[in-house]
């Protein structure tokens, strides 16, 4: 008997709820339909207006792809360097991140450094472009604005770092991404992480200096020969000139051997580098996209319509509750008593 009564009460409650919605159906439909039409009109207006004045302009997100070779990570030395640059290495174990610092970690870390952010801000005058108040920490606010738009993600399986930047101007966004990639490549070169490249640069410097020294010694030897050939015999100090020429010949022989060895080392290093993948390799520079990445105006319209529908249903029940309270003398008496 109790279960039947409970079932009847549930059925009555459901009927009452439906009755409330049916009684307020015009209001519910009107609010929901108005929100749907309004959101569609708003979306159309944002498309028609120029990007500079549109409240919801199209956004474009070009991307650049960089291959980071973590197999040649310098290990502990890199951890120490990253710790000195900002304490990233001690934090690497938090949140499930790899504890061993790698070159990919360094690349992502460098993208968040103030030096890179300031370089991009100054290169493209983002303080003026984003109308940042110069009287209220313009440097910090410009960094924050850039950090929200400049993003990087690393794929552990492929070893590819993706760098993106979002802006209403696709060409401008492309330039920002490519500048960032080139800056990052220069930082990698400046840090000397590619030991083969550093060694090759040193070899080339030594080759040039050795070759210049050989030319100097040969020129000095020619001057001595000319002094013997054209000077009067009585004024020529044969033993001294002979000693100088012997010294120069010995130095020339030694320098030529050094030059030959350096050339051999340089060629062997070139062969080694040709068989290895570079640490930092640009796979694809950013291009100006012709398809927007946002905003999703259709999703905005759906969300606004659903929100308006839920609000209208809530409002219907609220108005029904207020109406029932007004019709209940006891409830009104309690309200009057509470307000006195």
Secondary structure, DSSP 4 states (H G I P E B T S, - for coil): -HHHHHHHHHHHHHHHHHHHHHHTHHHHHHHHHHHHHHHHHHHHHHHHS-TTT-TT--BEEEEEEEEE-GGG--THHHHHHHHHHHSHHHHTTGGG--SS--HHHHHHHHTTSHHHHHHHHHHHTHHHHTT--TTS-HHHHHHHHHHHHEEEEEETTTTEEEEEEEES-HHHHHHHHHHHHHHHHHHHHHHT--HHHHHHHHHHHHHHHHHHHHHHHHHHHHHHHHHHHHS-GGG--HHHHHHHHHHHHHHHHHHHHHHHHHHHHHHHHHHHHHTS--SEEEEE-----SS--B--HHHHHHHHHHHHHHHHHHHHHHHHHHHHHHH-HHHHHHHHHHH-
